[in-house]
Amino acid sequence: MNTYPSILLSDAVDQFASLPGVGRKTALRLVLHLLRQPDKDVEAFAGALTRLKQEVKYCRVCHTISDQEVCPICQSHSRDKHTICVVENVQDVMSIENTGQYNGLYHVLGGIISPMDGVGPSDIEIDSLVNRIEKDDIREVILALPTTMEGDTTNFYIYRRLQNLTKDDIASSPDRLIASLPHPLKISQIARGVAIGNELEYTDEITLGRSIVNRIEFKL
Amino acid sequence: MNTYPSILLSDAVDQFASLPGVGRKTALRLVLHLLRQPDKDVEAFAGALTRLKQEVKYCRVCHTISDQEVCPICQSHSRDKHTICVVENVQDVMSIENTGQYNGLYHVLGGIISPMDGVGPSDIEIDSLVNRIEKDDIREVILALPTTMEGDTTNFYIYRRLQNLTKDDIASSPDRLIASLPHPLKISQIARGVAIGNELEYTDEITLGRSIVNRIEFKL
């Protein structure tokens, strides 16, 4: 697929093919689909992208994508203001919201610590998380990061930073945080184990092993 | 995935999700990818689409997508001007070009006859095909349409129209074509059979059955 009959076509295909998971054949199919649509639909497509990029805001409290300075979740009076769920990105906020099981606030890191990709603690929203915990009356932080090595590293880093907040003794601390919280802070992480509906036979060994080590008491 | 934190985001996701084969989860992933790109890249993306839709031309001879009034293939002096390969769409032109096995001209129908979808012979470029064959010195028409019922219907319809061109007796003709060609016109269709590299075991019965009926003589 290297001979396009038109440069305009080839440009549009290049753009779609630059998207993750979209190959040149798919890109061509998408572009030809758009070409068959009415002019106004294609304008609407292009317009939605331009507007999104130019006008989108990030909530200045939790850093999720929002149309306002502060997102509806952070503004809501019906949410539990004492709990923050720390996630990697906005998709994770949406996924957790869709479960209907969480009623607290969020904090979007915008990435996770990944030395291989050159992402360090200062590249993501960890300082602002610590500030929120110091400033607001936060009682629990739930770490809901990916169950990967990078996720674990980030969990550990945040845990250490937050632990220091609750200690008076900061001599051994690598961070220069002096404030100590007026109340205990609970730090938890989402449960990891065999996914609901999965057969043990098809669960990978690491997950299954961890689910045995971290077993919980059976209650009736 | 129904609670988007931003209307701008949800609009952009709607646009991507309107593309064939793109679900809402994929659409969100693509939109968030674009959101992480520099402004100018997103502008280039939107611009390429708008420009394509506004400026693209269709070759007035073969109806393929082109930047010019007449496409490079139709203009080329090194191509066989006596052969036309009839295809459904521009992807097919590109696919056949990529084989490097064909050096004739094309004719893009822009669809195939499909009564179920309300597409009749007059909705696609069949009249212009007949005109080209009458007007230009065409010796062979290769039908390279999909091997589906709609493709077969279109093949049959074109075959009947072209057959009438070569006959003096048009009493029985459903078409009002009077011209008769000064030379014989060969009408062929692409070979159908077991794809190269495929095991017979995994070939569907219709294809395998046809490939036996339409067997060709083994030559050394």
Contacts between the chains, C-beta under 8 A, distances in Angstrom:
chain1	res1	chain2	res2	distance
A	1	B	94	6.3
A	1	B	98	6.6
A	2	B	98	7.3
A	3	B	94	6.3
A	3	B	97	5.3
A	3	B	98	6.7
A	4	B	94	7.0
A	5	B	59	8.0
A	5	B	64	5.3
A	5	B	65	5.3
A	5	B	66	5.5
A	5	B	71	5.8
A	5	B	72	7.3
A	5	B	73	7.6
A	5	B	90	6.5
A	5	B	93	6.7
A	5	B	94	7.2
A	6	B	56	6.2
A	6	B	57	7.8
A	6	B	65	4.9
A	6	B	66	5.5
A	6	B	67	4.8
A	7	B	67	5.6
A	8	B	48	7.7
A	8	B	51	5.9
A	8	B	52	4.5
A	8	B	55	5.8
A	8	B	56	5.2
A	8	B	67	6.3
A	9	B	52	6.4
A	9	B	56	6.8
A	9	B	65	5.5
A	9	B	90	7.9
A	11	B	48	4.5
A	11	B	51	7.4
A	11	B	52	7.0
A	12	B	48	4.6
A	12	B	49	5.8
A	12	B	52	4.4
A	14	B	48	7.5
A	15	B	44	6.7
A	15	B	45	4.6
A	15	B	48	4.7
A	15	B	49	7.3
A	18	B	41	8.0
A	18	B	45	7.9
A	19	B	30	5.0
A	19	B	33	6.1
A	19	B	34	7.5
A	20	B	29	7.0
A	20	B	30	7.3
A	20	B	33	5.5
A	21	B	26	7.3
A	21	B	29	7.6
A	22	B	30	7.6
A	26	B	21	7.3
A	28	B	91	6.3
A	28	B	94	7.7
A	29	B	20	7.0
A	29	B	21	7.6
A	29	B	91	7.4
A	30	B	19	5.0
A	30	B	20	7.3
A	30	B	22	7.6
A	31	B	49	7.9
A	31	B	52	6.9
A	32	B	89	7.1
A	32	B	90	6.7
A	32	B	91	6.7
A	33	B	19	6.1
A	33	B	20	5.5
A	34	B	19	7.5
A	34	B	49	6.4
A	34	B	52	7.7
A	34	B	53	7.1
A	35	B	52	6.7
A	35	B	53	6.6
A	35	B	56	6.7
A	35	B	65	7.6
A	39	B	53	6.0
A	39	B	54	7.5
A	41	B	18	8.0
A	42	B	49	5.8
A	42	B	50	6.8
A	42	B	52	8.0
A	42	B	53	4.2
A	43	B	50	6.6
A	43	B	53	7.6
A	44	B	15	6.7
A	45	B	15	4.6
A	45	B	18	7.9
A	45	B	46	8.0
A	45	B	49	6.2
A	46	B	45	8.0
A	46	B	46	3.8
A	46	B	47	7.4
A	46	B	49	4.7
A	46	B	50	4.7
A	47	B	46	7.4
A	48	B	8	7.7
A	48	B	11	4.5
A	48	B	12	4.6
A	48	B	14	7.5
A	48	B	15	4.7
A	49	B	12	5.8
A	49	B	15	7.3
A	49	B	31	8.0
A	49	B	34	6.4
A	49	B	42	5.8
A	49	B	45	6.2
A	49	B	46	4.7
A	50	B	42	6.8
A	50	B	43	6.6
A	50	B	46	4.7
A	51	B	8	5.9
A	51	B	11	7.4
A	51	B	12	8.0
A	52	B	8	4.6
A	52	B	9	6.4
A	52	B	11	7.1
A	52	B	12	4.4
A	52	B	31	7.0
A	52	B	34	7.7
A	52	B	35	6.7
A	52	B	42	7.9
A	53	B	34	7.1
A	53	B	35	6.6
A	53	B	39	6.0
A	53	B	42	4.2
A	53	B	43	7.6
A	54	B	39	7.5
A	55	B	8	5.8
A	56	B	6	6.2
A	56	B	8	5.2
A	56	B	9	6.8
A	56	B	35	6.7
A	57	B	6	7.8
A	59	B	5	8.0
A	64	B	5	5.3
A	65	B	5	5.3
A	65	B	6	4.9
A	65	B	9	5.4
A	65	B	35	7.6
A	66	B	5	5.5
A	66	B	6	5.5
A	67	B	6	4.8
A	67	B	7	5.6
A	67	B	8	6.3
A	71	B	5	5.8
A	72	B	5	7.3
A	73	B	5	7.5
A	89	B	32	7.1
A	90	B	5	6.5
A	90	B	9	7.9
A	90	B	32	6.7
A	91	B	28	6.3
A	91	B	29	7.5
A	91	B	32	6.8
A	93	B	5	6.7
A	94	B	1	6.3
A	94	B	3	6.3
A	94	B	4	7.0
A	94	B	5	7.2
A	94	B	28	7.7
A	97	B	3	5.3
A	98	B	1	6.5
A	98	B	2	7.3
A	98	B	3	6.7
